[in-house]
């Protein structure tokens, strides 16, 4: 097997986020995953190539970052912002805790 399967903790360490964020992304359809045993309650694993592809999809050119820095726009301008508020917005960007 040339494409190793990573645990959620390993993906979290690789991306510098909390393990719960990786699981959230997987369950929200943002990060492809494999369930061991093929059962609905099987442990999650992530193909390294899928993680690397996700990073490429999520990478933005510097000129597009200003929208993220400004945060979500008001509801009067639905074409801007990510539409998330409150805990949903925080959940998707939890940084990793070190130490």
GUPAGU-486795 format. One line per field, with one value per residue: x, z, y of N, C-alpha, C in turn; residue number from 0; residue in three letters. Coordinates in pm, 1 decimal. Example, Ala and Ser with C-alpha at 12.3 -4.5 7.8 and 13.67 -1.06 7.14 Angstrom:
BEGIN
npx <- [1319.0  1285.0]
npz <- [780.0  708.0]
npy <- [-569.0  -225.0]
capx <- [1230.0  1367.0]
capz <- [780.0  714.0]
capy <- [-450.0  -106.0]
cpx <- [1320.0  1290.0]
cpz <- [780.0  787.0]
cpy <- [-330.0  3.0]
sero <- [0  1]
ronu <- [Ala  Ser]
***
This chain:
BEGIN
npx <- [85.2  85.4  -19.8  -47.2  -269.1  -388.5  -435.2  -688.1  -566.1  -304.7  -349.2  -448.0  -221.2  -51.2  -183.2  -199.8  -420.3  -696.5  -784.0  -1059.4  -1149.6  -1060.7  -1217.5  -1471.5  -1454.0  -1437.4  -1685.3  -1852.7  -1815.0  -1598.7  -1346.9  -1220.5  -1264.5  -1200.7  -1379.1  -1282.3  -1333.6  -1567.5  -1807.0  -2073.2  -1986.8  -1718.7  -1367.4  -1223.0  -1013.6  -765.5  -663.7  -339.0  -293.1  -545.8  -564.0  -353.6  -450.9  -677.9  -557.9  -443.0  -678.4  -779.6  -593.3  -524.6  -476.7  -277.8  -421.2  -687.4  -734.0  -827.3  -1105.9  -1146.0  -1012.4  -1164.8  -1393.8  -1727.1  -1973.2  -2243.0  -2592.1  -2718.4  -2562.8  -2535.9  -2345.0  -2094.0  -1854.2  -1854.9  -2092.2  -2118.4  -2181.2  -2122.5  -2071.1  -2038.8  -1865.1  -1633.3  -1580.8  -1483.6  -1225.0  -1053.2  -751.8  -461.9  -386.9  -103.3  112.8]
npz <- [0.0  -107.7  -35.2  257.6  539.1  762.2  1106.4  1275.4  1466.2  1366.4  1126.3  1230.6  1368.7  1150.1  1013.6  1205.5  1375.6  1603.1  1691.9  1695.7  1512.1  1269.4  1262.0  1256.9  1005.1  841.4  888.7  801.5  534.0  421.2  418.8  281.1  395.7  530.2  661.9  889.1  861.9  729.0  847.6  989.0  1235.3  1237.1  1285.7  1194.1  917.2  717.8  389.2  295.8  53.4  0.4  204.6  133.3  -115.2  -27.3  113.4  -100.4  -233.5  -42.6  -32.1  -90.7  -305.7  -213.0  -257.4  -219.4  44.2  194.2  227.9  418.4  637.1  697.2  781.9  818.0  609.3  639.3  656.8  456.4  235.4  71.0  -89.7  20.0  271.0  490.3  580.6  825.0  1170.3  1517.6  1713.6  1499.7  1321.4  1477.3  1524.4  1285.8  1265.2  1475.0  1645.6  1706.4  2028.9  2217.7  2444.8]
npy <- [-118.3  198.7  439.4  558.9  509.5  747.2  829.5  1026.1  1190.9  1206.2  1342.3  1580.9  1675.0  1711.2  1917.3  2111.1  2152.9  2089.2  1751.5  1705.7  1892.5  1785.0  1551.4  1670.5  1803.2  1578.5  1447.3  1646.4  1637.4  1766.7  1662.7  1378.3  1039.2  708.1  437.2  202.1  -144.2  -106.1  -41.5  161.7  257.1  225.7  292.3  607.1  673.8  834.2  888.7  970.6  1101.4  1210.6  1399.2  1568.6  1659.1  1796.7  2004.7  2141.6  2223.9  2396.3  2594.8  2930.0  3212.6  3498.9  3743.4  3679.4  3649.0  3861.6  3868.3  3667.3  3774.3  3997.5  3876.4  3727.5  3871.5  4111.9  4014.0  4144.4  4131.9  3869.4  3751.9  3749.9  3651.9  3359.5  3267.5  3148.4  3164.6  3238.6  2945.0  2767.5  2895.2  2917.5  2648.1  2544.1  2635.0  2570.8  2605.4  2400.7  2277.4  2320.4  2172.1]
capx <- [0.0  170.8  -89.3  -75.5  -385.7  -351.6  -535.8  -732.2  -463.1  -191.9  -391.9  -454.6  -83.5  -0.7  -247.7  -190.7  -552.8  -742.4  -835.5  -1203.0  -1169.5  -1043.9  -1337.5  -1581.0  -1437.3  -1470.2  -1829.2  -1919.1  -1786.8  -1490.2  -1223.2  -1254.7  -1215.7  -1233.5  -1417.6  -1227.5  -1436.2  -1680.6  -1929.3  -2099.4  -1918.7  -1576.7  -1273.4  -1191.5  -876.4  -755.1  -554.9  -247.7  -314.3  -669.3  -531.2  -271.9  -539.8  -761.9  -473.8  -433.2  -808.1  -800.2  -490.4  -571.8  -379.1  -278.1  -519.3  -821.8  -740.8  -888.2  -1242.5  -1139.0  -967.8  -1277.5  -1496.0  -1853.0  -2041.5  -2378.2  -2689.5  -2763.9  -2473.2  -2519.1  -2236.6  -1965.4  -1844.3  -1875.5  -2226.4  -2116.6  -2177.5  -2117.1  -1986.8  -2006.1  -1747.0  -1518.1  -1555.9  -1411.4  -1088.0  -987.7  -608.7  -415.2  -334.5  29.2  166.4]
capz <- [0.0  -121.8  16.9  396.4  609.6  880.6  1211.0  1288.8  1543.5  1276.9  1034.1  1311.0  1390.0  1020.8  976.3  1314.7  1430.7  1699.6  1635.2  1676.9  1388.1  1160.6  1261.9  1208.9  861.3  776.8  897.8  724.3  392.3  374.7  413.2  257.0  495.1  518.4  789.3  899.7  878.5  643.4  925.7  1023.6  1358.2  1224.5  1310.7  1078.3  869.1  610.5  294.6  292.3  -72.8  15.3  290.0  53.0  -213.5  44.9  139.2  -227.2  -257.3  57.5  -46.8  -164.5  -342.5  -111.7  -280.2  -182.3  189.0  259.1  267.6  541.8  744.1  730.7  845.6  746.7  578.2  693.1  581.7  340.6  124.2  78.7  -174.4  87.6  398.4  481.0  625.9  956.1  1285.2  1648.3  1733.1  1372.3  1266.7  1559.0  1514.7  1164.8  1264.3  1603.8  1637.5  1792.1  2160.6  2240.0  2580.1]
capy <- [0.0  316.3  557.3  519.1  561.7  824.1  849.0  1165.5  1261.9  1232.9  1448.6  1703.0  1720.5  1755.4  2043.4  2207.6  2178.4  1989.6  1627.6  1723.2  1968.2  1688.6  1467.5  1756.5  1821.1  1451.2  1423.0  1752.2  1615.6  1853.7  1586.1  1237.1  944.7  566.8  375.2  67.1  -246.8  -75.2  -25.7  302.4  296.4  193.7  402.4  690.4  684.7  931.3  864.2  1085.3  1173.8  1289.5  1513.9  1659.9  1721.2  1892.9  2121.4  2215.1  2288.7  2500.5  2696.5  3046.3  3315.0  3605.5  3849.5  3635.7  3633.3  3977.4  3833.9  3591.3  3862.5  4083.1  3795.0  3717.6  3997.4  4121.3  3936.4  4221.7  4102.8  3724.7  3704.5  3757.9  3582.2  3215.8  3235.0  3084.3  3254.6  3173.5  2828.0  2703.9  2960.9  2880.6  2505.2  2508.8  2687.1  2552.5  2577.8  2293.4  2316.3  2263.1  2180.2]
cpx <- [89.0  108.9  -132.2  -202.6  -338.6  -467.7  -572.0  -628.2  -345.3  -225.6  -395.8  -315.3  -23.2  -54.6  -241.0  -325.7  -585.9  -794.4  -986.2  -1235.9  -1158.9  -1168.2  -1457.3  -1574.1  -1476.2  -1622.3  -1910.8  -1892.7  -1674.8  -1358.2  -1260.5  -1193.2  -1259.8  -1276.1  -1363.3  -1340.6  -1559.5  -1812.2  -1948.8  -2025.4  -1769.0  -1489.0  -1240.2  -1042.7  -878.7  -638.8  -468.6  -270.3  -441.3  -644.5  -450.9  -355.9  -629.8  -683.4  -462.1  -564.0  -827.3  -699.1  -542.2  -456.4  -388.0  -385.0  -661.1  -838.9  -812.9  -1031.4  -1243.1  -1100.8  -1082.8  -1388.6  -1624.5  -1916.2  -2180.3  -2474.0  -2742.2  -2676.1  -2443.5  -2404.8  -2101.6  -1970.1  -1872.6  -2012.0  -2232.5  -2112.3  -2162.5  -2025.6  -1953.2  -1880.1  -1623.2  -1481.6  -1468.4  -1266.5  -1018.4  -838.8  -572.3  -365.0  -201.5  68.1  66.3]
cpz <- [0.0  -64.9  160.8  451.4  738.1  979.0  1217.7  1364.5  1453.8  1177.5  1108.5  1334.6  1260.9  983.5  1085.2  1371.5  1533.6  1627.3  1607.8  1550.1  1268.0  1149.6  1210.9  1057.1  786.9  774.6  822.5  574.4  335.7  356.2  394.4  363.0  461.2  656.5  791.0  926.2  792.8  715.9  962.0  1148.6  1354.6  1247.6  1181.7  1046.1  745.6  520.4  288.2  165.4  -67.1  99.7  210.2  -52.9  -147.5  73.7  12.4  -257.7  -165.2  44.8  -136.1  -199.1  -240.0  -132.5  -243.6  -31.3  257.5  301.8  399.9  659.9  790.0  799.6  765.0  724.2  640.3  605.3  462.1  218.4  123.5  -5.5  -105.9  218.7  382.0  532.6  762.0  1063.4  1411.4  1649.9  1602.9  1312.2  1346.0  1540.4  1395.0  1165.0  1398.0  1584.9  1732.0  1923.3  2179.9  2385.0  2681.0]
cpy <- [123.6  442.9  526.3  583.6  627.7  827.7  997.1  1247.9  1297.8  1344.3  1582.2  1760.1  1775.9  1893.2  2149.9  2247.5  2071.6  1865.3  1638.4  1800.3  1874.7  1600.2  1546.6  1773.0  1693.1  1430.2  1527.5  1738.6  1701.1  1779.9  1438.6  1146.2  803.5  519.8  232.9  -31.6  -221.9  -58.0  120.8  349.0  262.9  316.4  475.9  683.5  773.7  894.7  990.3  1167.6  1258.9  1414.2  1616.0  1730.5  1825.9  2020.0  2205.6  2288.5  2408.0  2613.3  2807.7  3137.2  3428.2  3711.8  3808.2  3623.5  3749.1  3949.3  3757.5  3679.7  3951.6  4006.3  3793.6  3854.4  3997.0  4043.1  4013.0  4197.1  3952.9  3670.7  3704.4  3682.7  3434.2  3173.7  3169.6  3190.8  3173.0  3052.6  2757.5  2764.2  2921.2  2734.3  2471.8  2557.0  2672.6  2524.4  2463.8  2350.3  2246.0  2283.6  2178.4]
sero <- [0  1  2  3  4  5  6  7  8  9  10  11  12  13  14  15  16  17  18  19  20  21  22  23  24  25  26  27  28  29  30  31  32  33  34  35  36  37  38  39  40  41  42  43  44  45  46  47  48  49  50  51  52  53  54  55  56  57  58  59  60  61  62  63  64  65  66  67  68  69  70  71  72  73  74  75  76  77  78  79  80  81  82  83  84  85  86  87  88  89  90  91  92  93  94  95  96  97  98]
ronu <- [Unk  Unk  Unk  Unk  Unk  Unk  Unk  Unk  Unk  Unk  Unk  Unk  Unk  Unk  Unk  Unk  Unk  Unk  Unk  Unk  Unk  Unk  Unk  Unk  Unk  Unk  Unk  Unk  Unk  Unk  Unk  Unk  Unk  Unk  Unk  Unk  Unk  Unk  Unk  Unk  Unk  Unk  Unk  Unk  Unk  Unk  Unk  Unk  Unk  Unk  Unk  Unk  Unk  Unk  Unk  Unk  Unk  Unk  Unk  Unk  Unk  Unk  Unk  Unk  Unk  Unk  Unk  Unk  Unk  Unk  Unk  Unk  Unk  Unk  Unk  Unk  Unk  Unk  Unk  Unk  Unk  Unk  Unk  Unk  Unk  Unk  Unk  Unk  Unk  Unk  Unk  Unk  Unk  Unk  Unk  Unk  Unk  Unk  Unk]
***
